[in-house]
Amino acid sequence: MKISLSNMEWKLMDPLWNASPMTLMQLTRALEADTGWTKHTVITMLTRLENKGAVRWEQRGRTRHYFPVVTREEARREETAGFLDRVYGGRLGLMVNALVEDHALTKEDIDELRSILRRAGEEE
C-alpha cells in the first residue's frame, strides 16, 4: 500500500505502531509532551490519516479505538523510495556516492553496507 506520511503524521503513527489500539485520549497523552498537541489537533491528524488509509478505528462502547493499517516497515519503504526518487532520481548509487564524498559514512555503516551487498549478491 503506497502511503506517504508527513513528519507530523509519523509522530502520530509511532505510538500506534508501538501500542495499538489506542483511544483519542491515550494518543493525546502520548503525544502531548513531545508535540504539545491538543485533543483537537490529534483528531485532525487522525482524520487525515484515516482519509489516506493509514489508520482505522473500531467503536467500543462510546470510545473509538485506533489501529494502524500500514506497518512501520511499509511506511519506511515508501518513504525511502519517495526520497530516493525525489532527490536522486531513483539512483541508489548516486546517494551512496554523495555519502562517501561527504565522509558521512562511519566504519560501522560501511561494514553494514558490505554485509547487505554480500547478501544481495548471494540471492542472485
C-alpha positions in Angstrom: 0.0 0.0 0.0 1.5 3.3 -1.1 1.1 5.9 1.6 3.3 9.0 2.1 3.4 10.4 5.6 4.3 13.9 6.7 6.6 14.5 9.7 3.6 15.2 11.9 1.8 12.0 10.7 4.9 10.0 11.6 4.8 11.4 15.1 1.2 10.2 15.5 1.8 6.8 13.9 4.7 6.0 16.3 2.6 5.4 19.4 0.0 3.5 17.3 2.7 1.2 16.0 4.1 0.7 19.5 0.8 0.1 21.3 -2.4 -0.2 19.3 -5.2 0.0 19.7 -5.3 3.5 21.3 -8.1 5.8 22.2 -8.0 9.5 21.3 -7.2 10.4 24.9 -4.4 7.9 25.1 -2.9 9.2 21.9 -3.2 12.8 23.1 -1.4 12.0 26.3 1.3 10.0 24.5 2.0 13.0 22.1 1.4 15.9 24.4 5.0 16.2 25.9 6.8 15.9 22.6 4.4 17.9 20.4 2.2 20.0 22.6 -0.8 18.9 20.5 -4.3 19.2 21.9 -7.1 16.7 21.5 -8.4 18.7 18.6 -5.0 18.6 16.7 -4.9 14.8 17.3 -8.4 14.5 15.9 -7.4 16.5 12.8 -4.3 14.3 12.3 -6.3 11.1 12.8 -8.9 12.3 10.2 -6.1 12.9 7.7 -4.5 9.5 8.3 -7.9 7.8 8.0 -8.5 9.6 4.7 -5.1 8.3 3.5 -5.9 4.8 4.6 -3.2 4.7 7.2 -5.4 4.3 10.3 -8.8 2.8 11.0 -10.9 2.7 14.1 -13.4 0.5 15.9 -16.2 1.7 18.1 -16.2 0.1 21.6 -19.0 1.5 23.7 -18.7 5.2 23.4 -15.0 5.2 22.5 -13.1 4.9 19.3 -10.1 2.7 19.3 -7.5 3.5 16.6 -5.3 1.0 14.8 -2.6 1.4 12.1 -3.5 0.0 8.7 0.1 0.2 7.4 3.1 -1.2 9.2 6.1 0.8 10.2 8.1 -1.2 7.7 5.7 -0.4 4.8 5.8 3.3 5.7 9.6 3.2 5.9 9.9 1.5 2.5 7.5 4.0 0.9 9.4 7.0 2.5 12.8 5.6 1.3 11.6 5.0 -2.2 10.0 8.5 -2.3 13.2 10.2 -1.0 15.4 8.3 -3.4 13.1 9.2 -6.4 12.9 12.9 -5.4 16.5 13.6 -4.5 18.5 11.1 -6.6 16.2 10.2 -9.5 15.8 6.7 -8.0 19.5 6.0 -8.3 20.8 4.5 -5.1 24.4 4.6 -6.3 24.2 8.4 -6.6 23.1 8.6 -2.9 25.8 6.3 -1.7 28.4 8.3 -3.7 27.2 11.5 -2.1 27.6 10.0 1.4 31.1 8.8 0.5 32.1 12.2 -0.9 30.8 13.9 2.2 32.6 11.5 4.5 29.2 10.8 6.1 29.7 7.0 6.5 31.2 5.5 9.6 33.2 2.3 9.6 30.1 0.6 11.0 28.0 2.0 8.2 30.5 0.7 5.6 30.6 -2.8 7.2 26.8 -2.9 7.3 26.6 -1.9 3.6 29.2 -4.6 2.7 27.1 -7.2 4.5 23.9 -6.1 2.8 25.6 -6.2 -0.6 27.1 -9.6 0.1 23.6 -10.9 0.9 22.1 -9.3 -2.2 24.8 -11.0 -4.3 24.0 -14.4 -2.8 20.3 -14.0 -3.8 21.1 -13.6 -7.5 
